[in-house]
Amino acid sequence: MTTQTGGPVGEPPRGRFFGWTLHGDGRNIRPGAVVAPDERLSWPRTTGIGMQHVVAMFGSTLLVPVLTGFPVNTTLLFSGIGTVIFLLVTRNRVPSYLGSSFAFIAPLTATQAEGFAAQLGGVFVAGLLLILVGVLVKVAGRRVLDAVMPPAVTGAIVALIGLNLAPAATSNFAAQPLVAAVTLCAVLVVTVAGRGMVGRLGILIGVGIGWLFAVVSGNLADDAGEVIGDAAWFGLPDFHTPEFHASAVLLTLPVIVVLIAENVGHVKAVAGMTRRNLDDEAGPALIGDGLATTLAGGFGGSGTTTYAENIGVMAATRVYSTAAYWVAAATAVILAFVPKFGAVINTIPAGVLGGATMVLYGMIGLLGIRIWQDNNVNLTNPVNLAAAAVALIAGIGNLTLQIGSLELEGIAWGSVGIIVGYPVLRWLFENVGEGRDFSVRDYYLKS
C-alpha cells in the first residue's frame, strides 16, 4: 500500500539528502495528500512557507532573550544554526524549527545574580546532558525514558517550572499596570478570537500592541528612540563564553525534562500527520537539540527546542517539507546580523512583558497538567498525588536551601525531589502499603 505522497505507509522518506521530489506540479497539493518531508513545492512557494515558519516562532523565540536579558540577535543566530544541526542529525526526516525554549526562562531568571557567563554554563551543560539522553534513547529505545520519567513525574516538573515564574510576571505587571493590562487584553483577545495564523501569533501581536500603546502613552524608556536610531543595520551578534558555577548548572538541568517531552512529542506529531514511522528518530532529535543547545550556550545564545507553533503551520498548510525549514534557518541567520532589529526588541518595557507573561507563564504551568491529562495520570493514586504535591509546592514557593556554599532554589529541589522520590514512594506503596493487594494496586496504578 502507498500513501498519496508516493511512499509506502509507515516508511520514512529516503533518497538523496538534499534531493527533494517535486510534489505534483509544484503549485498545488493533491486532494487528501500532504507534502512529505522529502518533497517540496516550487522554490518560490517553499521560500514563502519557510519565511512563514520564522514568523510563527518569532513571538516565542524573541520573548525568551527579552525576559532573560540574553542578546536577541545572538539567540536568533543560534536558533537558525540549531535548526540546521537538527535537520542534519535527523537526516532531513523530521521537519522542525529550533527556537528558544521557554523552559530556560525560570532558571536563567533565577541565576541572573551569578552573571551572564554562569547562565551560559547552565545552558551548555543542559545541552550536553540532552545529548547523552539522546544517545541512550537511540541505543536502548524510549523505554529508558518511560522508566526514569513517567508522565506523573514529567507533568509535575513541567508545571512547577512554569508556575515558579509567577512572581516575575506579577512584579512586571505592577511596574506599569495600564500598559500591562492593555497587553494582557490584546494577547487574550487575539489568542481566543484570532483565526489560523493570527491566533497562533497571539503573544507576538499582543506584545506589539502593548509596545505601541507604551509609545503613545509615554511609557517607553526615554532613550529608546536614540538606542534604535544608533543601532547599525548590519553587524555581528555579540558572542560570549560560559563559566561553570555548580549552583547555576544544577538550577538549569531540570529543563531537560521539558526538552525531552517537547522533542519526543514533536517526532510523534510529525509521524502521525505524515503517516510515517519515525520511532527511530526520537534519539537523533534529542541529540540534535542537545547539540544546538550546547553550541548556543558556548557562544551566548539561549537553549533551543522544537516548536508547537511550527507544527501548527505545517498542519494548516499541509506542507511538511524539510526544504522549508532550511529556508527558515537561513532567514533567521540573516536577521541575526541586523542589530537594529535587536535594538527594537530590547526597548520593550516591563509592563508589556508583565502583561504577556501573565498568560505565557501560566500556559507553561498548565502544559504540565496537560501531560497528566493526555497520559491519564491517576491522581487518586497516593504515589502520584503525594510526589506531585510536594514537588509543586517546592517549585511554586521557590524553596531555597543552602548546602555548604551551594544555594539551590525551588526548580532544582522540586525536580530532583520527584525524580528521586517517586520510585521510592512507589516501591513503598507496592511492597509495604495498600499496593500489596493486587486489586488495589491494579486500581491505583493501571493508568
C-alpha positions as CSV (number, residue, x, y, z in Angstrom):
1,M,0.0,0.0,0.0
2,T,1.2,3.5,-0.8
3,T,0.4,7.0,0.5
4,Q,-0.6,9.8,-1.7
5,T,2.9,11.2,-1.2
6,G,4.3,8.3,-3.1
7,G,6.0,6.2,-0.4
8,P,4.9,3.1,1.5
9,V,2.7,3.6,4.6
10,G,4.9,3.8,7.7
11,E,8.2,4.1,5.8
12,P,10.2,7.2,6.4
13,P,11.4,9.3,3.5
14,R,14.5,8.1,1.7
15,G,16.8,9.1,-1.1
16,R,19.4,11.8,-1.6
17,F,19.9,14.1,1.4
18,F,19.0,17.3,-0.5
19,G,17.1,15.5,-3.2
20,W,13.5,16.7,-2.5
21,T,11.0,15.3,-5.0
22,L,8.7,17.9,-6.5
23,H,5.1,17.4,-5.2
24,G,2.8,17.2,-8.2
25,D,3.1,20.3,-10.3
26,G,4.9,22.2,-7.5
27,R,2.0,24.6,-7.2
28,N,-0.9,22.6,-5.8
29,I,-1.2,19.9,-3.1
30,R,-3.1,16.8,-4.3
31,P,-6.5,16.3,-2.6
32,G,-6.1,14.4,0.7
33,A,-2.3,14.4,0.4
34,V,0.4,16.3,2.2
35,V,3.8,17.5,1.1
36,A,6.1,14.9,2.8
37,P,9.4,15.8,4.4
38,D,11.3,14.5,1.3
39,E,9.1,16.5,-1.1
40,R,8.8,20.2,-1.8
41,L,6.6,22.7,-3.8
42,S,8.2,25.1,-6.2
43,W,11.0,27.1,-4.7
44,P,9.1,30.4,-4.6
45,R,6.3,28.7,-2.6
46,T,8.8,26.8,-0.4
47,T,10.6,30.1,0.3
48,G,7.3,31.7,1.3
49,I,6.3,28.9,3.6
50,G,9.8,28.8,5.1
51,M,9.6,32.5,6.0
52,Q,6.2,31.9,7.5
53,H,7.8,29.4,9.9
54,V,10.2,32.2,11.0
55,V,7.2,34.5,11.7
56,A,5.5,31.7,13.6
57,M,8.4,31.2,16.0
58,F,9.2,35.0,16.4
59,G,6.8,35.6,19.3
60,S,8.3,32.9,21.4
61,T,11.9,32.8,20.4
62,L,12.4,36.6,20.8
63,L,10.5,36.7,24.0
64,V,13.0,34.5,25.8
65,P,16.0,36.7,25.4
66,V,13.9,39.8,26.2
67,L,12.8,38.2,29.5
68,T,16.2,36.8,30.5
69,G,18.5,39.6,29.2
70,F,20.2,37.5,26.6
71,P,21.3,39.2,23.4
72,V,18.4,39.0,20.9
73,N,20.5,38.7,17.7
74,T,22.8,36.1,19.1
75,T,19.8,34.0,20.3
76,L,18.3,34.3,16.8
77,L,21.5,33.3,15.1
78,F,21.9,30.1,17.1
79,S,18.2,29.2,16.6
80,G,18.9,29.3,12.9
81,I,22.1,27.3,13.2
82,G,20.5,24.9,15.6
83,T,17.8,24.2,13.1
84,V,20.4,23.3,10.5
85,I,22.1,21.0,13.0
86,F,18.7,19.3,13.8
87,L,18.0,18.7,10.2
88,L,21.4,17.2,9.6
89,V,21.3,14.9,12.6
90,T,17.8,13.7,11.8
91,R,18.9,13.2,8.1
92,N,16.2,15.6,6.8
93,R,13.5,13.2,8.0
94,V,12.0,15.3,10.8
95,P,10.8,18.8,9.8
96,S,11.3,21.2,12.7
97,Y,12.5,24.7,13.6
98,L,14.5,25.0,16.8
99,G,13.6,28.2,18.7
100,S,14.3,29.4,22.2
101,S,12.9,27.2,24.9
102,F,10.6,28.7,27.5
103,A,11.8,26.1,29.9
104,F,15.0,28.1,30.3
105,I,13.3,31.3,31.4
106,A,12.9,30.2,35.1
107,P,16.5,29.0,35.7
108,L,18.0,31.9,33.8
109,T,15.9,34.4,35.7
110,A,16.8,32.7,39.0
111,T,20.6,32.8,38.2
112,Q,20.9,36.4,36.9
113,A,22.8,37.4,40.0
114,E,25.5,34.9,39.1
115,G,26.2,36.7,35.9
116,F,25.7,36.0,32.2
117,A,28.7,33.7,31.8
118,A,27.3,31.4,34.6
119,Q,23.9,31.3,32.9
120,L,25.6,30.2,29.7
121,G,27.3,27.5,31.7
122,G,24.0,26.1,32.8
123,V,22.7,26.1,29.2
124,F,25.9,24.5,27.9
125,V,25.7,21.6,30.4
126,A,22.0,21.1,29.9
127,G,22.8,20.7,26.2
128,L,25.5,18.1,26.9
129,L,23.1,16.1,29.2
130,L,20.4,16.2,26.5
131,I,22.9,14.7,24.0
132,L,23.6,11.9,26.5
133,V,19.9,11.2,26.9
134,G,19.6,11.2,23.1
135,V,22.4,8.6,22.8
136,L,20.7,6.4,25.5
137,V,17.4,6.6,23.7
138,K,18.9,5.8,20.4
139,V,20.7,2.7,21.9
140,A,18.1,1.5,24.3
141,G,14.8,2.9,22.9
142,R,12.2,5.1,24.5
143,R,11.6,2.6,27.3
144,V,14.6,4.2,29.2
145,L,12.6,7.5,29.3
146,D,9.4,5.8,30.4
147,A,11.2,4.1,33.3
148,V,13.0,7.2,34.6
149,M,10.4,9.8,33.9
150,P,6.9,8.5,33.7
151,P,4.1,11.0,32.9
152,A,3.4,11.6,36.6
153,V,6.9,12.9,37.1
154,T,7.3,14.7,33.8
155,G,4.0,16.6,34.2
156,A,4.9,17.8,37.7
157,I,8.3,19.1,36.7
158,V,6.9,21.0,33.6
159,A,4.2,22.5,35.8
160,L,6.5,23.7,38.6
161,I,8.9,25.2,36.1
162,G,6.2,27.4,34.7
163,L,4.5,28.3,38.0
164,N,7.8,29.1,39.6
165,L,7.8,32.2,37.4
166,A,4.5,33.7,38.7
167,P,6.2,36.4,40.9
168,A,8.3,37.7,38.0
169,A,5.1,38.1,35.9
170,T,3.2,39.9,38.6
171,S,6.1,42.2,39.5
172,N,6.5,43.4,35.9
173,F,2.7,43.8,35.7
174,A,2.7,46.0,38.8
175,A,5.5,48.2,37.4
176,Q,3.3,49.5,34.6
177,P,-0.2,48.3,35.3
178,L,-2.0,50.2,32.5
179,V,0.4,49.1,29.8
180,A,0.3,45.6,31.2
181,A,-3.5,45.5,31.2
182,V,-3.7,46.6,27.6
183,T,-1.1,44.0,26.6
184,L,-2.8,41.2,28.5
185,C,-6.2,42.0,27.0
186,A,-4.7,42.1,23.5
187,V,-3.0,38.8,24.0
188,L,-6.2,37.2,25.3
189,V,-8.5,38.6,22.6
190,V,-6.1,37.8,19.7
191,T,-5.4,34.3,21.0
192,V,-9.1,33.4,21.6
193,A,-10.8,35.3,18.7
194,G,-8.0,35.1,16.1
195,R,-8.2,32.6,13.3
196,G,-5.5,30.5,11.8
197,M,-2.0,32.1,12.0
198,V,-3.3,35.2,13.7
199,G,-4.5,33.2,16.7
200,R,-1.2,31.3,16.9
201,L,0.7,34.6,16.9
202,G,-1.4,35.9,19.8
203,I,1.5,36.7,22.1
204,L,3.6,38.4,19.4
205,I,0.7,40.5,18.2
206,G,-0.3,41.3,21.8
207,V,3.3,42.4,22.6
208,G,3.3,44.6,19.5
209,I,0.0,46.3,20.5
210,G,1.3,46.8,24.1
211,W,4.6,48.3,22.8
212,L,2.7,50.7,20.5
213,F,0.5,51.7,23.5
214,A,3.6,52.3,25.6
215,V,4.9,54.6,22.9
216,V,1.7,56.6,22.6
217,S,1.3,56.8,26.4
218,G,4.9,57.8,27.1
219,N,5.8,54.6,28.9
220,L,8.8,53.8,26.7
221,A,12.3,54.4,28.1
222,D,13.5,58.0,27.4
223,D,16.4,56.8,25.4
224,A,14.5,54.1,23.4
225,G,14.4,56.2,20.2
226,E,18.1,57.0,20.5
227,V,19.0,53.4,21.1
228,I,17.1,52.3,18.0
229,G,18.5,55.2,15.9
230,D,22.1,54.5,16.9
231,A,21.9,50.8,16.1
232,A,23.5,49.7,12.9
233,W,21.6,48.0,10.1
234,F,24.4,45.4,9.7
235,G,26.8,44.0,12.3
236,L,28.0,40.9,14.1
237,P,26.0,39.5,17.0
238,D,27.6,39.6,20.5
239,F,29.4,36.4,21.4
240,H,30.2,35.3,25.0
241,T,31.8,32.3,26.6
242,P,30.4,30.3,29.5
243,E,31.6,29.8,33.1
244,F,30.6,26.9,35.2
245,H,29.1,27.5,38.6
246,A,27.6,24.5,40.3
247,S,24.5,26.3,41.6
248,A,23.6,27.8,38.2
249,V,24.2,24.4,36.5
250,L,22.0,22.5,39.0
251,L,19.2,25.0,38.7
252,T,19.2,24.7,34.9
253,L,19.5,20.9,34.4
254,P,15.8,20.2,35.2
255,V,14.8,21.9,31.9
256,I,16.0,18.8,30.0
257,V,12.8,17.1,31.2
258,V,10.8,19.7,29.2
259,L,13.2,19.4,26.2
260,I,12.8,15.6,26.2
261,A,9.0,15.9,26.3
262,E,8.9,18.5,23.5
263,N,11.3,16.8,21.2
264,V,9.7,13.3,21.5
265,G,6.2,14.8,21.3
266,H,7.3,16.7,18.1
267,V,8.5,13.5,16.5
268,K,5.3,11.7,17.4
269,A,3.2,14.5,16.0
270,V,5.0,14.7,12.7
271,A,4.9,10.9,12.4
272,G,1.1,11.0,12.9
273,M,0.4,13.8,10.5
274,T,2.6,12.4,7.7
275,R,1.8,8.7,8.3
276,R,5.5,7.9,8.7
277,N,7.1,5.6,11.2
278,L,9.7,7.9,12.9
279,D,10.2,6.0,16.2
280,D,13.9,5.6,15.5
281,E,14.2,9.4,15.1
282,A,13.4,10.2,18.8
283,G,17.1,9.7,19.8
284,P,18.6,11.7,16.9
285,A,16.0,14.5,17.6
286,L,17.2,14.7,21.2
287,I,20.9,14.6,20.1
288,G,20.2,17.4,17.5
289,D,18.6,19.7,20.0
290,G,21.3,18.9,22.6
291,L,24.0,19.9,20.1
292,A,22.1,23.1,19.2
293,T,21.7,24.0,22.9
294,T,25.3,23.2,23.7
295,L,26.5,25.4,20.8
296,A,24.2,28.3,21.9
297,G,25.4,28.0,25.5
298,G,29.0,28.0,24.3
299,F,28.8,31.3,22.5
300,G,26.0,33.4,24.0
301,G,22.6,32.1,23.0
302,S,19.7,30.6,24.9
303,G,18.7,26.9,24.8
304,T,16.6,25.6,22.0
305,T,13.7,23.3,21.4
306,T,11.2,22.2,18.8
307,Y,8.2,24.4,18.4
308,A,4.4,23.7,18.5
309,E,3.8,26.9,16.6
310,N,5.6,25.3,13.6
311,I,3.5,22.2,13.9
312,G,0.5,24.4,13.6
313,V,1.9,26.0,10.4
314,M,2.5,22.5,8.9
315,A,-1.0,21.3,9.8
316,A,-2.5,24.4,8.3
317,T,-0.5,24.3,5.1
318,R,-0.2,20.5,4.8
319,V,3.5,21.2,3.9
320,Y,5.9,19.1,5.9
321,S,8.9,19.6,3.6
322,T,12.2,20.0,5.3
323,A,13.2,22.3,2.4
324,A,11.0,25.0,4.0
325,Y,13.0,24.7,7.3
326,W,16.3,25.2,5.5
327,V,14.8,28.4,4.2
328,A,13.6,29.3,7.7
329,A,17.0,28.7,9.2
330,A,18.7,30.9,6.5
331,T,16.2,33.7,7.2
332,A,16.9,33.6,10.9
333,V,20.7,33.7,10.4
334,I,20.4,36.7,8.1
335,L,18.2,38.6,10.5
336,A,20.7,37.9,13.3
337,F,23.1,40.3,11.5
338,V,20.7,43.2,11.7
339,P,21.5,45.0,15.1
340,K,18.7,47.5,14.6
341,F,16.2,44.6,14.8
342,G,17.6,43.5,18.1
343,A,17.5,47.1,19.4
344,V,13.8,47.4,18.7
345,I,13.1,44.2,20.6
346,N,15.2,45.4,23.6
347,T,13.0,48.6,24.0
348,I,10.0,46.5,25.1
349,P,9.1,47.9,28.6
350,A,8.4,46.0,31.8
351,G,4.6,46.5,31.6
352,V,4.4,44.8,28.2
353,L,6.4,41.9,29.5
354,G,4.2,41.6,32.6
355,G,1.0,41.5,30.5
356,A,2.4,38.9,28.1
357,T,3.9,36.7,30.8
358,M,0.8,36.6,32.9
359,V,-0.6,34.4,30.1
360,L,2.7,32.8,29.0
361,Y,3.9,31.5,32.3
362,G,0.5,30.2,33.2
363,M,0.5,28.3,29.9
364,I,3.8,26.7,30.7
365,G,2.5,25.5,34.1
366,L,-0.7,24.2,32.5
367,L,1.3,22.3,29.9
368,G,2.4,20.0,32.8
369,I,-1.3,19.4,33.7
370,R,-1.9,18.6,30.0
371,I,0.8,15.9,30.2
372,W,-1.1,14.4,33.1
373,Q,-4.4,14.6,31.2
374,D,-3.1,13.2,27.9
375,N,-1.5,10.3,29.7
376,N,-4.4,9.6,32.0
377,V,-2.3,10.0,35.2
378,N,-4.4,8.9,38.1
379,L,-4.3,11.4,40.9
380,T,-6.2,9.1,43.2
381,N,-3.1,7.1,43.3
382,P,-1.4,8.2,46.6
383,V,2.1,7.9,45.0
384,N,1.3,10.3,42.1
385,L,-0.6,12.6,44.4
386,A,2.0,12.9,47.2
387,A,5.0,13.1,44.9
388,A,3.4,15.8,42.7
389,A,2.1,17.8,45.7
390,V,5.5,18.2,47.3
391,A,7.3,18.9,44.0
392,L,4.8,21.6,43.0
393,I,4.9,23.4,46.4
394,A,8.7,23.4,46.4
395,G,8.7,24.9,42.9
396,I,5.9,27.4,43.2
397,G,7.1,28.5,46.7
398,N,10.7,28.6,45.4
399,L,12.1,26.7,48.3
400,T,15.6,27.9,48.6
401,L,18.1,25.9,50.8
402,Q,21.9,26.1,51.0
403,I,24.2,23.1,51.1
404,G,27.7,24.4,52.0
405,S,28.4,27.2,49.6
406,L,25.8,25.8,47.1
407,E,22.4,27.5,47.1
408,L,19.6,25.7,45.3
409,E,16.1,27.1,44.5
410,G,12.7,25.6,44.0
411,I,13.0,24.3,40.5
412,A,16.0,22.2,41.4
413,W,14.6,20.9,44.7
414,G,11.2,20.1,43.2
415,S,12.6,18.4,40.1
416,V,15.3,16.3,41.8
417,G,13.0,15.5,44.6
418,I,10.3,14.0,42.5
419,I,12.7,12.1,40.2
420,V,14.4,10.5,43.2
421,G,11.4,10.3,45.5
422,Y,8.8,8.9,43.0
423,P,10.3,5.4,42.6
424,V,10.9,5.2,46.4
425,L,7.3,6.1,47.1
426,R,6.1,3.7,44.5
427,W,8.2,0.8,46.0
428,L,6.8,1.5,49.4
429,F,3.3,1.6,48.2
430,E,3.7,-1.7,46.3
431,N,5.6,-3.6,49.0
432,V,4.5,-2.1,52.3
433,G,1.3,-0.1,51.7
434,E,-2.1,-0.9,50.1
435,G,-0.4,-1.7,46.8
436,R,0.4,-5.2,48.2
437,D,-3.2,-6.1,47.5
438,F,-3.1,-6.8,43.7
439,S,-6.7,-5.5,43.2
440,V,-5.9,-2.2,44.9
441,R,-2.6,-1.8,43.1
442,D,-4.3,-2.5,39.8
443,Y,-6.9,0.1,40.5
444,Y,-4.4,2.8,41.5
445,L,-1.6,2.1,39.0
446,K,-3.3,0.8,35.8
447,S,-3.0,4.3,34.3
